[in-house]
Every structure is written in C-alpha cells, then in structure tokens.
Amino acid sequence: MDAEQFRRAGHSAVDEIVDYMTSLESRRVVSNVSPGYLRSLLPSKPPDEGEDWEDIQKDIETKIMPGLTHCTSASGGGGVIQGSASEAILTVMIAAREQYLRRHCRLATKDKLSRTASEVEEEYGEWRLRTRLVALGSEMSHSSTQKAAMVAGVNYESIPVDVTDQFALTGRGLMKTLQDLTRRGWEPFYLTVTLGTTSTCAVDHFKEIAEVKRQYPNLWVHVDAAYAGAALLLEEYQGLTDGFEAFDSFDVNVHKWLLTNFDASSSGLVTDYRDWQIPLGRRFRALKIWFVLRSYGVKGMKDHIKRHIELGERFASWVKDEGSDLFELVAPPSFALTVLRVRLPEQDSKNNTAYLDTGTGGTTETKINEDLARDDVLPMPNQGKNSADVDVQERVNALTKEVYESINATGDIFLTATMIKDVYAIRVVSANEQTDEEHLRKAFEILVKTTEDMLRAFKGKAESR
C-alpha cells in the first residue's frame, strides 16, 4: 500500500469496527460452525500476487465472522501461533521433559520386572530423574533456552562452538557434550538448534545433528528459526532444512521479518491447543498473518526478503572494501546482518575479514556453509595470543563499544551490539521494510566518521602519554 491507500484502508477498518459494534444485537452470540470450517472456504495456498484491501476486507465478514463467538455481545474464541519464540521454546521444553519422564519410567519398569515396585520407584522414581535432566543449547543459542530451563526446573548446559565453524553447532560438538553428560550420570533430554543465531546469524549443522539424534532417539530437538526462518521462502535457502525431518519442533517469528506486527510466532507440531500455553484464552494472531499473506502475496514476501539480503551483503562489501582500514568483519554477512568491530592501526591487516571472499557480494547466494581457512578467520581472545595481543584485544573492545554508544547517543541511527567469545562487536541489520540503500549508506558514513573521530582522539591520548 502507498500512503493514500493505507489512509483509505484505515478509514474503512474503523467503519467496519463501528458497524460490527452496532450490529451485535442482531448477531448470533455463539458460533454454530464446525471446527475446521474455514479450510474449505480458503484457497490451499496464499496468492502469488498481492490483493486489494477491499477484497480482503470482504472476507472478514463472510468467512471469519461466522466462526467467532461474540464475547462483547450484551447477550452473553496445523501449528499454533505463540506470542514469541521464547514462549514456543518454553512450551516445547516442557513437552520434551514430560515425554522423556514418561518414556524413561515406563522403560525402566519393563526392564526391571523382577524387582519389587518399591525398588523400582526408589531407583527410577520421577523425582530422581527430574534432578538429572539437562536441556542443551549452543554457546550462541538465544538466552530464551536457558531461561526456559530455569522456568521448567531443569539443568542447562551450553555447548561450545568454534570460530572455524562460523560459530555454528556441529555434530561432533554435540556428540562430545552428550557423551560427557551421560558418562557423568546426567540425562540430556532437549536441544535447541538454531537457523540464524542472534549474534551472527550462524546456521547450525543440521544434517550432522540429525545423525547424532539417531543415536539419542529420546533427545527432543527444537529448531529456533525466529528471525532467519523467513528466508526459507526463497528456494536458494530451502536446502538449509536438510535434516529437519529428524527433529521434533520448529518456530519462526512472523513478526520479525515477515511484515507482521508483534506478536506472532508460528510453531509446528501441536496436538492440543489448550495445553500449548498457560492461559486458556488466545488472541486471534492468525488473522493479521492472513492479512499480510493476502496483501503481499508469496511473490511480494519473497521480494521483500531477497531485497534485504542483497542490501545486507552490499553493506558488508562497503565495510570490507571502503572501510578496510577502520573495520573488520567478525562473521560472514548472513540474512541481511553484518557483524563488525573497529580495528586499531597496529593490528595485522591480513585479518580484515572473518570469511573467505567469494566475490559474490550483492547476491542472495547462500554463503553460510562456506569452508573457512584459519588464516582468514578473526582470531578470538586468548587463543594462542601473548599478553600484548590480549592488550590490543581489550583496547579494540573498548573502542568498538565507545563507537557503538556514541552513535546510538546521537539518535540518528540505532545499532545493536553483541559479545562473541569476549569480542565486542557491532551488529547492523537491514531487515526493516522501509530500509533502502540510502539509509544503509547513511549508516555506513556515520560509522566511518565516528570511528575516524574516535581513532584520532585515541591516537592523541596515546601520544600525550
């Protein structure tokens, strides 16, 4: 919609709300349609091209209203849509915990039929199992997994990742942790894997992890694709799902990159909607997603994702080429995200980027699983470094933080920061619908000017000592 179309749609929506409120007395209070009635009324797939709001609005009255219970009346609600990925992770973790407890206790009882009931209860009692349960996430998993473990009353273990794997969780890393935990008597029952980690948008090695899961069939694996899952609309990214068939649940935040207002997080594999959240009542989140699908169509949403990936890679190319004396990339540009830090003049110039330059900047080619050479990887703190290197690292962190805070204090643009293995880094993401190349160019120029000013001040302080 352009501005005038949005104005007309807004007026029309207000008119419809008023008409609805004034017609409540004439409406049936309780719906009399059968569950699933909408399936036959809607097309089997979203439209390829966007539709006019006038056509969409007509369907609200003819298709949606018959299924509503009108709670405001004077006479008198496939997957599930949560409010956020954090809610989805907590829900599936609790489901995984209860499934594991039921399976383990039942199997234990079958294997020990010769024992008395009291002996079985003492050794395999649920209370003992609960104290040994461990939920897993990688070092780069979103904090919501650790928070969910706290709420669910289970232990949490973070699996280390390595810069040479582009900060992704690998099968060998998972296997090592599982073997170590089981050897020490713990019961790993749940794992969050990620498609697009928060700090760098890394993609875990799903095929390798699926192979490990075959050796640990009681391990529930949940895919957190809160942000980057939107890119699966594009055919060139759908190969990233290899291995998903072995996993148990999946979520993507529709409100992050799919043009839908907060809150709407779509989760897969639901059997009973009543038990998929704490309250019984639910907001009608699916409706706004439906509006977006109808308004943009599949083609419009694909174009939206592809445009922002191209913009993100263009920004990363500016950092690498024009800003090579000022910045270094901490991770490959992924899903419209660029992660960088400031460089000091005395740093070795060969480590300007943390990934191999394939010469494909500005395209949507999948770069996430490229092999890395160690010499092209940004060194992490305290990994084979002497005290002088560590001192430089600390000064780089301090300078990068100062640049970040100075830019945000102006209010001209807003950046986010992250810590990656003790490296302080700045994150620039271009996934806002209104963002275009002009906005990103402005952000790059602000980054350059602020960094140059900070480096001059830094040099002046050093010379005055």
N, C-alpha and C positions, 0 to 999 in steps of 0.2 A: 504494500500500500504506500502511496505517497501521502503527504500531509493532509491534503484535501479529502482523499478517500478515507483516511483514518478519522477525520472530523465527522464525516457523514456516518461512518460505521458507529462511532461513539454515540452520536445523537440517536441513531436507530436502536442501539443497545439499551440506552436509557428509556426510550419509548417502550421497548419490549418489556423491560422490568416493571414499568408503571402499569402497562396493560395486564401483566401477569398478576400483580398485586390486587388490581381492581376486579379481576375475574375469578379470584379464589373461591368465592361463594358458589360459583357455577361449576367448579371442577370437582371431580371425584377425588376424595382425600387420599384413599389408599389405592395404589396401582393394582390393576387386575390382569396385567400381562404376565406371561410365563417367563421364568428365568431363561435367559438366552434369546429373548425375542428379537433383540437388535441384530443378531447375526444375519438373519435372512433379509433384513432391511438395508444393510450396508454392503457396499462392494467388498470383494475379497481382498483388495489391496488399495493402498492410498493412490490418489490420482498422480499421474506423471507431471502434469502441469497444474499450477495453482488455480483455484476457483475464486469467483467473486464473492465478497462477503454476503451480498444479498441472497445468493443461492445457499450459502452455508447457514445463514440465519433462519431460513425457512425450515430447514431440517430440525432445528431445535424444537419447534412446536409440534411437527408431525412425527418425529422419530424419538426424541429424547423425553419430552414431557409425558408421554403415556407410561413411561417406566418409573416416574418419580412418585414418591409419597410426599404430599404437600404438608410438611410439618408446621408451616406457618398458617395453615388454614384455621379459622375460628372454630371449625367443627372437630376438631380433633381433641433408602436410603442406597484364559491363557496365563499370564503373570499378574502381579499385583503392583500397584504404584504406591511407593512409600513417599515420605517427605524428603528423605535424603539417603545417601549411600550409607551413612552411619547407622541409621535405623535398619537398613537392609542387612548390614553386617551383623549387628546385634541379634537380629531375628534368626538368621541362618546359623549363627554360632550356637544359639540356644537349641535350635532344632538338631544340630550336629551333636551337641552334648547329650541330649536325651536319647537320640538314636544310638549313640555309642554305648551309653549306660545300659540300655535295654538289650542290645546285642551281646555285650560282654557278659552281663549277668546270666543271660539265657544260655549262652555257650558254655560258661563256666559250670553251670548246674548240670548240663548234659554231660560234660566231660568227667564229672565227679559224682556220678550216681551212687558210687559205693560209700560215699560219706554221708554222715547224718546231716539233716537240714541245718542244725546249729553250726556245724563245722563249715559248711558251705557259706553260710551267712557271715561267719567270722572272717573268712579269708577273702571272699569275693563280694562282700557287702557293698552296697551302693555308696555308703558314706566313705569307705576307704578309697574307692575308685575316684570319687569326686576330688579328693585331696591330691590325686596324682595326675589329673587331667591337665594337658598343656595345649593351648592354642598357639599357632605359629603365624608369623608374618616375616617378610624380609626386612632388612635394615632400612629399606626405602619404602616400606608399606606405609600407608596413611595411618596416622595416630588413632583413627577410629577402631582399628582392630585391637590395639592394646586397651583402649577404653572399653570396648565390648567385653573383653576378657575380665576386666575389673567388675563390670556390672553383672556378668554371668557367674562370677565367683570361681573362675578357673585361673590357672597359671598361664603366663605368657612368655614365649621365647622368641627373640629376634634372631633371624638367620643372617649372617654377614654376607655382603656382596662385594664384588671387586671391580675396580675401575676398568680393568681389562675386559670385563664382560659388560661394559657400558652400564654398570650399576644394576644389572638385571639379575634376578634369582635364577640359578641354574639347577639342573637335575642333580649334579654332583654335590652342590652346596646343600640342597635339601636332603639328599641321602645321608650325607655326613652328619647333619644335625639329628635326623631321625634315629640313626644308629646309635649316636651318643646318648640321646634321651632314653631310648629303650634299654640300653645297657645299664643306665643308672636307675632304672625302675620307674621311669615316667611313662605316661600314656598320651602320646600325641594323637589328638582326635580331629583337629581342624587346622586348615591352612588358608590364608588369603594370598592369592596370586594377583598380580596387577598388570593391566593393559594401560600403560601410561602413568607411571609413578608421579607423585606430587612434585618432587624436586626437579626431576629431569625428563619426565615422560618416557622413562625406560619401559621396555616390554619384557616381561619375564619369559623364560624359555619354556613355553607351554608343552611342546612335544616331549621334551626331556622330563618335565614334571609329571606328565601323564604316564610315562614309563615307570617312574618311581611309584606312582599311586597304585599301579598294578601289583606291586609288592606289598603295599599297605592299603588293602581294599577298604578298611574301616576309617580311613582318613578322609574327611569331608573337605573338598577343595572348592573354594568360592572365588570367582573372578570379579575383582573390583575394576570396572572399566568406567568409573564415574565420569571422567572427563573425556578421555581419548576414545571411548567406545563409540562415540558419534562418528568417528572416521570409518567405521565398518560399513557405513553407507556406500563408500567408494570401493569399487571392485578391486583396485590395486592394494587395498589394505585387508581384504577379507581372508587372505592367506594366513594372517596372523592368528586366526582362530583354530589352526591345526592343533589338535589335542583337546579342544573343548569338549568333545564327546565323552571324555573320561571324567569330566568334572561334574559337580553337583548343583551349583547355582551361579548366578550371574546378575550384575546390576550395572546400569548406566544412568547417570543423572541427566534426564532430558532437559532440565533447567540450566545446564551449564553451556552446552554448545549446540543445542538443537532448538534454539529460538523460542523457548517456552519459559514463562515466568516461574520463579521459585514458588512453591516447592513441588518437584515431581521427579522421583527416582524410580525407574522401572526395574523390577526384579523378576527373575524367571523361576519356574518350578514351585508352584503353590498348590496345595491340596485343599486347604480350608481357610478361606479369607478371614474368618472370625478370629483365628489364632495367629494371624500374621502381623499383629500389632498389639499394643497394650489396650487402648480404648476400643470399644465396640463400634462407635460411630466413625465414619470416614468422610473426608472431603471428597468431592467429585473431581479428582485430579485428572482423570482420563479425558474430561470434556475439553480442557484447554489444550491438551496434546492433540486431540482430534481437530480442534480449530486450526492449529498450526499445520498439521498434515494437509488439511483441505486447502488452506490459504497458499502454501508454498508448493505443494506437490513434491514428489520424490526428486524430480529434477531440480527444483529450486533449492531443496535442502542439500543436495549433493553439490550444487554450485557454491552454496554458502560455505561448506566445509572445505572444498577444494581451493576456493579463493583465499581463505585464511591460512591454509598450509603454504600456499605459494608466497603470501606476504611474509609469513614467518621465516621461510627459507631465504627470502630476499633480505630481510633484516640481518639474519645470521651472516650473509655474504658481505654486508657492509661492515659488520664487526670484524670479520676475518680479513677483508681486503683493505678497506679505508681506515679501519681502527686498529690495525695490527700492532702499532706502537703503543697503544693505550690499553688494549683488552686482550684477553684470551678466552676461548670457549671452554667451558668446563665439561660439556657433554655435547653430543651431536644435536643439531636442531631437530626437534620431533614434534609433530602435531601442533604446529604454529608456535611452539615455545623455543626461546633462545635463553640459554643459561651462560652467564659470563662473569668474569671478575676482572678487576683492574690489574695491570701489570706494572711493575717498577722498572725503571730504565736498566737496572743492573741484572734483571732476570735474563736467563738464556733465551734467545729469540727463537730457538728451534721448536719450543713447545707453545707455539701460538694457538694451536687448536688441539682439541681432545679427540678428534676423529680424523679419519682419512678423507682427504679432499677428493671427491669423485667427479667434480666438475659438473654436477647436475643441479646447482643452486637454482632456485626459482621453479622447480618442478614438483610434482607430487609423488615422485618415485620414492618407494619405501626404502629408507636408509637405516632403519632401526636395527637390523641384524647384520650390518656390515662387520667384517672382521677388523680388529684393531691391532696395529703394531705398537709394541710397548713404547717405542721412541716417540710416537705421535700422541701419547696419552698424557694428559695433565697429571704430573706427579702429585700424590696425596701427601699430607703432612706426616713426617716421622717415618716414612717408608724409605729406608736406605739413605737418609739425609743426615748431614752433620749439623752441629749446633748453629752454624752460620746460615744454612738453608732454613732451619726452623725459625730463626730470627726474621729472615726475609718473609717467610710464610705469615708470620704473625703481623708484620707490617703491611703486607698485602691485604690481609683480612681487615685490619683496622682502616686502611684507606678505602677499600671497597665498601665497607659499612658507612664510612663518612660520606662517600659519593651518593650512596643509596638514600641516606637520611636527608642529605642536603637537597636532593632532587624532590623528594616527597614533601619536604617542608615548603617548597615554593608553591605547591598546589597546581602546577602547570600540567604535570602528568603524574600517574600513580604506578609505581613499580612494586614488586614483591621481592623478598629475599629468602634465602634458604641456607642451611648448613649441610654440606655434603662431606662426610668424613673429616670434619673440622675445617673444611674450606668454606669460607663465607662467599656466597655468590648472589648475583642479581638475576632475577627472572623477568623476561619480557615476553608477554603473550599477546597475540593479535587476534584473539577469537571473539572479540566484540563485533556484533553485526554492523555497527556504524564505522568501524575502523577501516581506513583505506591507506594507501601508500603515503599520502601526505601526512597523516597522523604519525605513522611509524618513522618517517623521515624526520619529523619534528622531534620525536623521542630520541632518535639516534643523535641528532645535533645537540640536544640538551645533555645527553650522556657525554658526548665528546667535550663540549665546552666546560661542563662541571668537572670532569676528570682532569682536563688540562689545567684548570684553575687550582685544583687540589694538588696536582703534582708540582706546580710552581711554588705553592705555599710549602709543600713538603720539602722541596729542594732548598728553599730559602731557610727553613728551620735547620736543615742538616748543615748548611754552610755556615750558619751563625754559631754553631756549637764549637 
